[in-house]
Amino acid sequence: DAKTTQPPSMDCAEGRAANLPCNHSTISGNEYVYWYRQIHSQGPQYIIHGLKNNETNEMASLIITEDRKSSTLILPHATLRDTAVYYCIVRGAGSNYKLTFGKGTLLTVNP
Amino acid sequence: EAQVTQNPRYLITVTGKKLTVTCSQNMNHEYMSWYRQDPGLGLRQIYYSMNVEVTDKGDVPEGYKVSRKEKRNFPLILESPSPNQTSLYFCASRSGTSGYNEQFFGPGTRLTVL
């Protein structure tokens, strides 16, 4: 699975959009980009995933660049409850669906 | 409500005293997995199971055992716990019918071995 690089921390004002970047320059053609988040030692929570098209669900939007070497997770209206560590994970459809979590980005939403 | 449950949530024990952490899911998922999370090391996979009676080692299996006798349950067994197994443990499950489905994680079990 390709390695990912994320900034260690980011701040965002409550009500504003939070844009979390991720670099995955060695991604291969059959690998998906996943985003999970972990709120203060709770179990990680799935947010969204995508292959090459932009994706949107009720939680967030995922923008993947055309060359697929980077992506951005967008939380459109961040709230205090969105303060968490956000993990960008790249993986293919191997027989073991192991998720390799890096250090992630600590997003702090400020009032 | 679809969920993964773990018990106990918190456990303090002593070296060498066998313990079991239970994991149960109500989503009829084929795949289940155990992770441990340690500061600075992220989440690391211990064991996983593709289906009933099918288990395999993850990245850090030493000192742990698992079993998968029923589809919904995947207990983690520490037969002789040691202090280096003090950690935060997470169980996860997902459907095995597609390679790209999301994984659901339990709330975690914080284990301290004295």
Interface residues (C-beta under 8 A of the other chain):
Chain A: Y32 Y34 S41 Q42 G43 P44 Q45 Y46 H49 G92 A93 G94 S95 N96 Y97 K98 L99 F101 G102 K103
Chain B: V4 Y31 S33 G42 L43 Q45 Y48 M50 D56 G58 D59 L88 F90 A92 R94 G99 Y100 E102 Q103 F104 F105 G106 P107 G108 R110
